[in-house]
Amino acid sequence: MCMLERVDAKDVLHFYDTEDSQWCRFKSTTLSTRDAASVQWSPDGRYIVVFDSLLYDSINILNSDGKTLHSLHLYGVNVGNKPASHFTLGIRSFNWAPSGHILAAGRYDNTCLLYNHANWKVLAELKHPLDIPIDPILGLDCCGEIIESRNFERGSVKPHKVAIYIERLIEEQPYYCRQLTATTRAEELKDAYVISRLPYTVKSTKIDPKKPNPKIGVGLCLFSPNGGYLATRVENAPHAIWIWSIGGLHISLVGLLCHSSAVTSVQWDPRLLPAEFTRLAFCTASGRVFIWSPEGCLSMTVEKPGSPFPVKTLSWGPSGDTLLLQSSKSFCLLHLKSAEGEAIFKPLEPTWTAPSRGRGPLEENNRDPQTPATHSTFPADAKSDLPKWALSAHRLARKTFRE
């Protein structure tokens, strides 16, 4: 285990032996960073990255023994034939590829750098053009630049088709992706995706530079479990998700998902699947749930009996067939049947809400204070807010207690 510490105005990385019963520290390394903010291991355990604060752009790469291998600067290198940028802000976000061979670092200038582990050189600089029309036929080049028709006709660049999906109401547009299933209730599908045939412009929001922590830059870069795709989001255009193909011979933008409200939670299907079966689930501030795959997109409005269910965050189950959806007060499960292409909403009966009653104090027998103090703390009756499975267990426990 490694721990970052500030000692005498210098950044020091300490290493601890987890197999030792005393967790003794066996090595310390002084870093060249000015004000280190975070440290992270690579998924394969071979490398350690230490990032500077947002005022500086340095990254230290160390091996597992604490030896510094490289010192990188996000804005101090040339990318291609272009001069180095003088943008001063540091790292906005970062993420390792599952293999540990690629490190993605989002910057405040709406670009994302991909470093390879062989020589820690820039593999690609992914740009996110805002307020500029993107042609779905020509797409973007390998670095995220707009491909113009005159350059394409000259043969100087190769087109990369982009599937641009736009959230729309079904009644407004007749062209949309297939619905969930034929058995899905019509009232559950209040919106859908439209596949754009014309150039589309991703609008950005105006940022007040006088306010602290401005909403700019690539705030999200997330690799799929198989490492074939990278999902990014720009903070001053939070309604759009950019999906890049990383695993092929060429790096290119393959999907652009645009919505009516900001994207609040994003997660890949945790299973290690082939690229064609990769799935990305996310939700927006409107409370809707979306699922993307290379074959298409799904859009759904989740409802529980009697009222809508505004989804705030979501997370996949380990098996990849369920989604845990959370609102501000309750949660539910979304069961997916990928083999049949179905998505069925099955709420807990009833949808469980966190109880508002108090917990009992710690008693003399050192019982866990998170358990009810007495059998009357949560009355097992029809008015209880516990789900059915918890009610049955509670009745059995109370019966055993009385006997």
C-alpha positions as CSV (number, residue, x, y, z in Angstrom):
1,M,0.0,0.0,0.0
2,C,1.2,3.5,-0.8
3,M,0.3,6.8,1.0
4,L,0.9,10.3,-0.1
5,E,2.2,12.8,2.5
6,R,3.4,16.4,2.6
7,V,6.7,16.7,4.5
8,D,8.7,19.9,4.8
9,A,7.0,21.4,1.7
10,K,7.8,18.3,-0.3
11,D,5.6,15.5,-1.6
12,V,6.6,12.1,-0.2
13,L,5.2,8.7,-1.1
14,H,5.4,6.0,1.6
15,F,5.1,2.3,1.0
16,Y,3.7,-0.1,3.6
17,D,3.9,-3.9,3.8
18,T,0.3,-5.2,4.1
19,E,1.4,-8.7,4.8
20,D,3.2,-7.6,7.9
21,S,1.1,-7.7,11.1
22,Q,2.3,-4.2,12.0
23,W,1.9,-2.7,8.5
24,C,5.5,-1.4,8.7
25,R,6.7,1.2,6.3
26,F,9.6,-0.1,4.2
27,K,10.3,2.7,1.8
28,S,9.7,6.4,1.2
29,T,10.3,8.3,-2.1
30,T,10.4,12.1,-2.6
31,L,8.5,13.2,-5.6
32,S,9.2,16.0,-8.1
33,T,5.6,17.3,-7.9
34,R,4.8,20.7,-6.5
35,D,1.5,19.9,-4.7
36,A,0.5,16.3,-5.3
37,A,-3.3,15.8,-5.0
38,S,-3.9,12.1,-5.7
39,V,-2.2,8.7,-6.2
40,Q,-3.4,5.6,-8.0
41,W,-2.2,2.2,-8.8
42,S,-2.6,0.7,-12.3
43,P,-5.0,-2.2,-12.6
44,D,-2.1,-4.7,-13.2
45,G,-0.2,-3.4,-10.2
46,R,2.9,-2.5,-12.2
47,Y,2.7,1.3,-12.1
48,I,1.8,4.1,-9.7
49,V,0.7,7.5,-10.9
50,V,0.9,10.7,-8.8
51,F,-1.0,13.7,-10.1
52,D,-0.4,17.3,-9.2
53,S,-3.1,19.7,-8.1
54,L,-5.1,21.6,-10.6
55,L,-2.7,24.5,-10.5
56,Y,0.1,22.3,-12.0
57,D,0.1,19.8,-14.9
58,S,2.8,17.3,-13.8
59,I,2.3,13.5,-13.5
60,N,4.8,11.2,-11.9
61,I,5.0,7.6,-13.1
62,L,6.6,5.1,-10.6
63,N,7.1,1.4,-10.6
64,S,5.9,-0.8,-7.8
65,D,9.3,-0.4,-6.0
66,G,8.9,3.4,-5.8
67,K,11.4,4.2,-8.6
68,T,10.4,7.2,-10.7
69,L,10.2,6.1,-14.4
70,H,8.8,9.2,-16.1
71,S,7.7,12.7,-15.3
72,L,5.0,13.9,-17.6
73,H,3.5,17.4,-18.3
74,L,0.1,17.7,-19.8
75,Y,0.8,21.0,-21.5
76,G,4.5,20.8,-22.0
77,V,4.7,18.3,-24.9
78,N,4.0,18.6,-28.6
79,V,1.2,16.5,-30.0
80,G,1.8,15.7,-33.7
81,N,3.0,18.8,-35.6
82,K,1.3,21.3,-33.3
83,P,3.2,23.4,-30.8
84,A,2.7,22.8,-27.1
85,S,-0.2,24.5,-25.4
86,H,0.3,27.1,-22.7
87,F,-2.9,26.3,-20.9
88,T,-2.1,26.5,-17.2
89,L,-4.7,24.5,-15.4
90,G,-3.8,20.9,-14.5
91,I,-5.6,17.6,-14.6
92,R,-9.4,17.5,-14.7
93,S,-9.9,13.7,-14.6
94,F,-8.0,10.5,-15.2
95,N,-8.7,6.8,-15.6
96,W,-6.7,3.6,-16.3
97,A,-7.6,1.1,-19.1
98,P,-8.4,-2.3,-17.5
99,S,-5.2,-3.7,-19.0
100,G,-3.0,-1.0,-17.5
101,H,-1.6,-0.2,-21.0
102,I,-3.3,3.1,-21.5
103,L,-3.7,6.1,-19.2
104,A,-6.4,8.7,-20.0
105,A,-6.0,12.2,-18.6
106,G,-8.7,14.8,-19.1
107,R,-7.7,18.4,-19.3
108,Y,-9.4,21.7,-18.7
109,D,-9.2,22.7,-22.4
110,N,-11.8,20.0,-23.4
111,T,-9.2,17.5,-24.6
112,C,-8.2,14.0,-23.3
113,L,-4.7,12.7,-23.6
114,L,-4.1,8.9,-24.0
115,Y,-0.6,7.7,-22.8
116,N,0.7,4.3,-23.7
117,H,2.7,2.3,-21.1
118,A,5.6,1.4,-23.4
119,N,7.3,4.8,-23.5
120,W,4.7,7.0,-21.9
121,K,4.3,9.0,-25.0
122,V,1.0,10.6,-26.1
123,L,-0.9,8.0,-28.1
124,A,-3.7,10.4,-29.1
125,E,-5.2,13.7,-28.2
126,L,-9.0,13.4,-28.2
127,K,-10.7,16.7,-28.8
128,H,-14.4,17.5,-28.2
129,P,-15.5,20.2,-30.6
130,L,-18.3,22.3,-29.2
131,D,-20.5,24.8,-31.0
132,I,-19.3,23.4,-34.4
133,P,-21.4,21.2,-36.6
134,I,-20.3,17.5,-36.7
135,D,-21.2,15.6,-39.8
136,P,-22.3,12.0,-38.9
137,I,-21.0,10.8,-42.3
138,L,-17.6,12.3,-42.1
139,G,-17.3,12.3,-38.3
140,L,-14.0,13.2,-36.6
141,D,-10.5,12.2,-37.3
142,C,-8.3,10.2,-34.9
143,C,-7.6,13.3,-32.8
144,G,-11.2,14.6,-32.7
145,E,-10.8,17.2,-35.3
146,I,-13.7,18.1,-37.6
147,I,-13.4,16.5,-41.0
148,E,-14.4,18.9,-43.7
149,S,-15.8,17.8,-47.1
150,R,-13.0,19.4,-49.1
151,N,-10.3,17.5,-47.1
152,F,-12.2,14.3,-47.6
153,E,-12.5,14.8,-51.4
154,R,-8.7,15.3,-51.6
155,G,-8.1,12.1,-49.8
156,S,-6.0,13.7,-47.1
157,V,-8.2,12.2,-44.3
158,K,-10.3,9.1,-43.9
159,P,-13.9,9.5,-42.6
160,H,-15.1,7.9,-39.4
161,K,-18.9,7.6,-39.3
162,V,-20.4,8.8,-36.0
163,A,-23.8,7.5,-34.8
164,I,-25.4,10.7,-33.3
165,Y,-28.3,10.0,-31.1
166,I,-30.6,12.8,-29.9
167,E,-33.2,12.5,-27.2
168,R,-36.7,13.3,-28.5
169,L,-40.3,12.7,-27.7
170,I,-41.7,9.8,-29.7
171,E,-44.7,11.9,-30.9
172,E,-42.3,14.6,-32.3
173,Q,-40.1,12.3,-34.4
174,P,-41.0,9.1,-36.3
175,Y,-37.4,8.0,-36.6
176,Y,-36.1,6.4,-33.5
177,C,-34.4,3.3,-32.2
178,R,-36.4,0.1,-31.6
179,Q,-38.5,0.0,-28.4
180,L,-37.6,-2.1,-25.5
181,T,-40.0,-5.0,-26.3
182,A,-43.5,-5.4,-27.7
183,T,-44.8,-6.1,-24.2
184,T,-43.4,-2.8,-22.7
185,R,-46.2,-0.5,-21.6
186,A,-46.7,2.5,-23.8
187,E,-46.9,4.9,-20.8
188,E,-43.3,3.9,-19.9
189,L,-41.9,5.1,-23.2
190,K,-42.3,8.9,-23.1
191,D,-39.2,9.6,-25.1
192,A,-36.7,7.9,-27.5
193,Y,-33.6,8.5,-29.4
194,V,-33.5,10.0,-32.9
195,I,-30.6,9.1,-35.2
196,S,-29.4,12.4,-36.7
197,R,-28.8,12.3,-40.5
198,L,-27.7,15.9,-40.7
199,P,-24.7,17.7,-39.1
200,Y,-25.3,18.3,-35.4
201,T,-23.9,20.9,-33.1
202,V,-23.1,20.2,-29.4
203,K,-24.0,23.4,-27.6
204,S,-21.9,24.6,-24.7
205,T,-23.0,26.5,-21.7
206,K,-21.5,29.9,-20.7
207,I,-19.1,29.8,-17.8
208,D,-18.5,32.6,-15.4
209,P,-14.7,32.7,-15.0
210,K,-15.0,34.7,-11.8
211,K,-16.6,31.8,-9.9
212,P,-14.3,29.1,-8.3
213,N,-14.1,25.6,-9.7
214,P,-15.5,26.4,-13.1
215,K,-17.5,23.7,-14.9
216,I,-15.1,23.2,-17.8
217,G,-12.9,20.5,-19.2
218,V,-13.2,16.7,-19.6
219,G,-14.6,15.8,-16.2
220,L,-15.3,12.1,-17.0
221,C,-13.2,9.5,-18.9
222,L,-14.3,6.0,-18.3
223,F,-13.0,2.8,-20.0
224,S,-15.2,-0.2,-20.7
225,P,-14.2,-3.4,-18.9
226,N,-12.8,-4.9,-22.2
227,G,-10.8,-1.7,-22.9
228,G,-12.4,-1.3,-26.3
229,Y,-14.3,1.9,-25.6
230,L,-13.8,5.1,-23.8
231,A,-16.7,7.3,-22.6
232,T,-16.0,11.0,-22.0
233,R,-18.1,14.0,-20.9
234,V,-17.3,17.7,-21.1
235,E,-18.4,19.7,-18.0
236,N,-19.6,22.7,-20.0
237,A,-21.6,20.4,-22.2
238,P,-22.8,17.9,-19.6
239,H,-25.8,16.7,-21.7
240,A,-23.5,14.9,-24.2
241,I,-21.7,11.6,-23.9
242,W,-18.8,11.0,-26.3
243,I,-17.9,7.3,-27.0
244,W,-14.6,6.6,-28.6
245,S,-13.4,3.3,-30.1
246,I,-10.0,2.5,-28.6
247,G,-9.5,-1.3,-29.1
248,G,-9.3,-1.2,-33.0
249,L,-6.5,-0.2,-35.3
250,H,-7.7,3.4,-35.3
251,I,-9.0,5.6,-32.5
252,S,-12.2,7.3,-33.5
253,L,-15.4,8.7,-32.2
254,V,-18.2,6.1,-32.8
255,G,-21.1,7.5,-30.8
256,L,-22.4,10.9,-29.7
257,L,-25.3,10.8,-27.3
258,C,-27.1,14.1,-26.8
259,H,-29.9,14.7,-24.3
260,S,-32.3,17.4,-23.1
261,S,-30.7,17.5,-19.6
262,A,-27.3,16.9,-18.0
263,V,-26.0,13.4,-17.5
264,T,-25.6,12.7,-13.8
265,S,-24.4,9.0,-13.5
266,V,-22.5,6.8,-16.0
267,Q,-21.4,3.1,-15.6
268,W,-20.3,0.4,-18.0
269,D,-21.6,-3.2,-17.8
270,P,-19.0,-4.8,-15.4
271,R,-18.8,-8.1,-17.4
272,L,-15.9,-8.7,-19.6
273,L,-17.7,-9.1,-22.9
274,P,-16.8,-8.9,-26.6
275,A,-16.9,-5.4,-28.1
276,E,-20.2,-5.9,-29.8
277,F,-22.0,-6.7,-26.5
278,T,-20.6,-3.9,-24.5
279,R,-23.2,-1.8,-22.7
280,L,-23.2,1.6,-21.1
281,A,-25.9,2.7,-18.7
282,F,-26.5,6.3,-17.6
283,C,-29.2,8.6,-16.3
284,T,-29.9,12.3,-16.7
285,A,-31.3,15.0,-14.5
286,S,-34.7,14.3,-16.0
287,G,-34.8,11.0,-14.1
288,R,-34.7,8.8,-17.2
289,V,-32.4,5.8,-17.8
290,F,-30.5,5.2,-21.0
291,I,-28.5,2.2,-22.3
292,W,-26.1,2.3,-25.2
293,S,-24.5,-0.5,-27.1
294,P,-22.8,-0.7,-30.5
295,E,-26.1,-2.0,-31.9
296,G,-28.2,0.9,-30.7
297,C,-29.7,2.8,-27.8
298,L,-32.6,2.4,-25.4
299,S,-34.4,5.2,-23.6
300,M,-36.9,4.6,-20.8
301,T,-38.9,6.4,-18.1
302,V,-39.0,4.4,-15.0
303,E,-42.2,4.3,-13.0
304,K,-43.3,2.6,-9.8
305,P,-46.9,1.9,-9.1
306,G,-48.8,5.1,-8.8
307,S,-46.0,7.7,-9.4
308,P,-42.9,8.3,-11.5
309,F,-39.5,7.2,-10.2
310,P,-36.9,10.0,-10.8
311,V,-33.5,8.2,-11.1
312,K,-30.6,10.1,-9.6
313,T,-27.8,7.5,-9.7
314,L,-27.4,4.0,-11.0
315,S,-25.0,1.0,-10.6
316,W,-24.7,-2.4,-12.3
317,G,-25.0,-5.7,-10.5
318,P,-22.0,-7.9,-10.7
319,S,-23.8,-10.3,-13.0
320,G,-24.7,-7.5,-15.5
321,D,-28.4,-8.4,-15.6
322,T,-29.7,-5.9,-13.1
323,L,-29.4,-2.2,-12.5
324,L,-29.8,-0.6,-9.1
325,L,-31.6,2.7,-9.6
326,Q,-31.6,5.2,-6.8
327,S,-33.8,8.3,-6.3
328,S,-33.4,10.8,-3.5
329,K,-35.6,8.7,-1.1
330,S,-35.8,5.1,-2.4
331,F,-34.3,2.6,-4.8
332,C,-35.5,-0.2,-7.1
333,L,-34.1,-2.8,-9.4
334,L,-34.2,-2.9,-13.2
335,H,-33.9,-6.5,-14.5
336,L,-32.4,-6.9,-18.0
337,K,-32.7,-9.9,-20.2
338,S,-30.1,-9.3,-22.8
339,A,-30.5,-12.6,-24.5
340,E,-34.0,-11.6,-25.6
341,G,-33.3,-7.9,-25.9
342,E,-35.7,-7.1,-23.2
343,A,-35.7,-4.7,-20.3
344,I,-38.3,-5.2,-17.6
345,F,-38.8,-3.0,-14.6
346,K,-39.5,-4.9,-11.5
347,P,-39.7,-2.8,-8.4
348,L,-39.4,-4.2,-4.9
349,E,-42.9,-4.8,-3.4
350,P,-43.3,-2.3,-2.1
351,T,-40.5,0.0,-3.3
352,W,-38.4,0.2,-0.1
353,T,-37.8,3.6,1.4
354,A,-35.2,4.2,4.2
355,P,-37.0,4.0,7.5
356,S,-37.3,7.3,9.4
357,R,-37.6,5.7,12.9
358,G,-34.7,5.9,15.3
359,R,-32.4,3.0,16.2
360,G,-31.9,1.6,19.7
361,P,-28.9,2.5,21.8
362,L,-26.0,0.1,22.5
363,E,-27.0,-2.2,25.3
364,E,-24.9,-4.0,27.9
365,N,-24.5,-7.2,25.8
366,N,-22.6,-5.2,23.1
367,R,-25.3,-5.7,20.5
368,D,-24.9,-3.9,17.2
369,P,-26.5,-0.5,17.6
370,Q,-27.7,-0.6,14.0
371,T,-30.1,-3.5,14.8
372,P,-33.5,-2.6,16.4
373,A,-33.4,-2.2,20.1
374,T,-36.6,-4.1,20.7
375,H,-39.1,-6.0,18.7
376,S,-41.4,-3.0,18.8
377,T,-38.9,-0.6,17.1
378,F,-40.2,-1.7,13.7
379,P,-43.7,-3.1,14.1
380,A,-44.4,-5.9,11.6
381,D,-47.8,-4.8,10.5
382,A,-49.5,-3.5,7.3
383,K,-48.3,0.0,8.0
384,S,-44.6,-0.9,8.2
385,D,-42.3,0.6,5.6
386,L,-40.2,-2.6,5.3
387,P,-40.4,-4.7,2.1
388,K,-42.2,-8.1,2.2
389,W,-39.0,-10.1,2.4
390,A,-37.9,-8.1,5.4
391,L,-41.3,-8.3,7.0
392,S,-41.4,-12.1,6.9
393,A,-37.9,-12.3,8.4
394,H,-38.9,-9.8,11.1
395,R,-42.0,-11.8,12.1
396,L,-40.0,-15.0,12.3
397,A,-37.4,-13.3,14.5
398,R,-40.0,-11.8,16.8
399,K,-41.8,-15.2,17.1
400,T,-38.5,-16.8,18.1
401,F,-37.8,-14.0,20.5
402,R,-41.1,-14.5,22.3
403,E,-40.7,-18.3,22.5
